[in-house]
Amino acid sequence: MASVGERFNVLLVEDNEADVGLTVAALRDALIPSKVHVVRDGEEALEFLKRTGKHAEAEVPDLILLDLNLPKMDGFEVLESMRSDPKLKHIPVIVTSGSAREEDEARAYKLHISAYVVKPTDKDKYFAAIRSIKELWFHSVALPPKENETSA
């Protein structure tokens, strides 16, 4: 849970413009100030997380919302890379995917995700699902301590 005056940083890894718009809108108006950083593919997600290239000044996210079906590098590859990196493996990840396949869910949980949310096809239900994530993660969950950024 973010403390008073602290900004909650979310990294949204999503290539679908409609889903980006709905997610950003659903995360808006939190009682805790927040910033949603959006990247459109798996390679850019890792650049952001590893603070390289145009993301050299990126903030370490408090939470990642990760789609699995991404261009360049899929969400599973992003997860595998994160979980093998001591500086990234502690960051909570919620998979938001159109896939309800049991194999995808099991594989994602084996990579230590915090939750797997199947994107509802109805936009109002999708909006409500993201709002539920916001309420839980912004206001109730104790976040893991951040790695010391000076050692990054």
C-alpha positions in Angstrom: 0.0 0.0 0.0 1.4 3.4 -0.9 1.8 5.8 1.9 0.3 9.3 2.1 2.1 11.6 -0.3 3.8 8.7 -2.1 3.0 8.2 -5.8 1.9 4.7 -7.0 3.7 3.7 -10.2 2.1 1.2 -12.6 3.7 -0.2 -15.7 1.0 -1.2 -18.2 2.4 -3.5 -20.9 -0.4 -3.6 -23.5 -0.5 -3.2 -27.3 -4.3 -2.9 -27.7 -5.2 0.9 -27.8 -8.8 0.3 -26.5 -7.5 -1.7 -23.5 -4.9 1.0 -22.8 -7.6 3.7 -22.8 -9.9 1.7 -20.5 -7.1 0.7 -18.1 -5.8 4.2 -17.7 -9.4 5.5 -17.2 -10.1 2.8 -14.6 -6.9 3.6 -12.7 -7.7 7.4 -12.7 -9.1 9.2 -9.7 -7.5 7.0 -7.0 -7.2 8.5 -3.6 -3.5 7.9 -3.9 -1.7 9.8 -6.6 -0.6 7.5 -9.4 1.3 7.4 -12.7 0.6 4.9 -15.4 3.6 4.2 -17.7 2.5 2.5 -20.9 4.8 0.3 -23.1 3.5 -1.5 -26.2 5.6 -4.6 -26.5 7.7 -7.1 -24.5 11.1 -5.7 -25.6 10.1 -2.2 -24.5 8.8 -3.5 -21.2 12.2 -5.0 -20.4 14.0 -1.7 -21.5 11.7 0.1 -19.1 12.3 -2.3 -16.2 16.1 -2.5 -16.8 16.2 1.3 -17.3 18.0 1.2 -20.7 17.7 3.1 -23.9 14.9 5.8 -23.9 13.8 4.4 -20.5 17.1 5.1 -18.7 15.3 7.4 -16.3 12.3 5.2 -15.7 10.8 4.8 -12.3 10.6 1.3 -10.7 7.0 0.3 -10.9 5.0 -0.7 -7.8 2.8 -3.0 -10.0 2.9 -4.3 -13.5 -0.2 -5.1 -15.6 1.0 -7.4 -18.3 -0.7 -8.7 -21.4 0.6 -12.1 -22.6 0.0 -11.6 -26.3 2.5 -8.9 -27.2 4.6 -8.1 -30.3 8.4 -8.7 -30.4 8.5 -10.6 -27.1 5.4 -12.2 -25.4 4.4 -11.8 -21.8 5.8 -15.1 -20.8 9.2 -14.1 -22.1 9.0 -10.9 -20.1 8.1 -12.8 -17.0 10.9 -15.3 -17.4 13.4 -12.5 -17.8 12.0 -10.6 -14.8 12.1 -13.7 -12.5 15.7 -14.4 -13.4 16.8 -10.9 -12.6 17.4 -10.2 -8.8 16.5 -6.5 -9.3 13.1 -7.2 -11.0 11.8 -10.5 -9.5 10.2 -8.8 -6.5 7.9 -6.6 -8.6 4.3 -7.8 -8.4 2.8 -8.7 -11.8 -0.9 -9.1 -12.7 -1.5 -10.8 -16.0 -4.4 -9.3 -17.9 -5.0 -11.5 -20.8 -7.7 -12.4 -23.3 -6.7 -16.1 -22.8 -8.7 -18.2 -20.5 -6.7 -21.3 -21.3 -5.8 -23.3 -18.3 -2.3 -23.9 -19.6 -1.6 -20.2 -19.9 -2.9 -19.6 -16.4 -0.8 -22.4 -14.9 2.3 -21.3 -16.8 1.9 -17.7 -15.6 1.4 -18.8 -12.0 4.6 -21.0 -12.2 6.4 -17.7 -13.1 5.1 -16.3 -9.7 2.5 -13.8 -10.9 0.3 -12.2 -8.3 -2.9 -12.7 -10.2 -4.3 -13.7 -13.5 -7.3 -11.7 -14.8 -9.1 -12.8 -18.0 -10.1 -9.7 -19.8 -13.9 -9.6 -20.1 -15.1 -8.8 -23.6 -17.7 -6.4 -22.3 -16.0 -3.0 -21.8 -17.9 -2.2 -18.6 -16.9 -5.5 -17.0 -13.3 -4.9 -18.1 -13.4 -1.4 -16.6 -14.9 -2.9 -13.3 -12.1 -5.6 -13.2 -9.4 -2.9 -13.5 -11.1 -0.8 -10.9 -11.1 -3.8 -8.5 -7.4 -4.2 -9.1 -6.9 -0.5 -8.3 -8.9 -0.7 -5.1 -7.0 -3.7 -3.8 -3.5 -2.8 -4.9 -3.5 1.0 -4.3 -5.4 0.9 -1.0 -5.0 -2.4 0.7 -2.0 -4.5 -0.3 1.3 -4.0 1.4 3.8 -3.7 -1.4 7.2 -5.4 -1.3 10.1 -3.1 -0.4 11.8 -1.5 -3.5 15.3 -2.4 -4.3 17.8 0.4 -3.5 17.8 2.3 -6.7 21.4 3.5 -6.1 22.6 -0.1 -6.4 20.7 -0.5 -9.8 
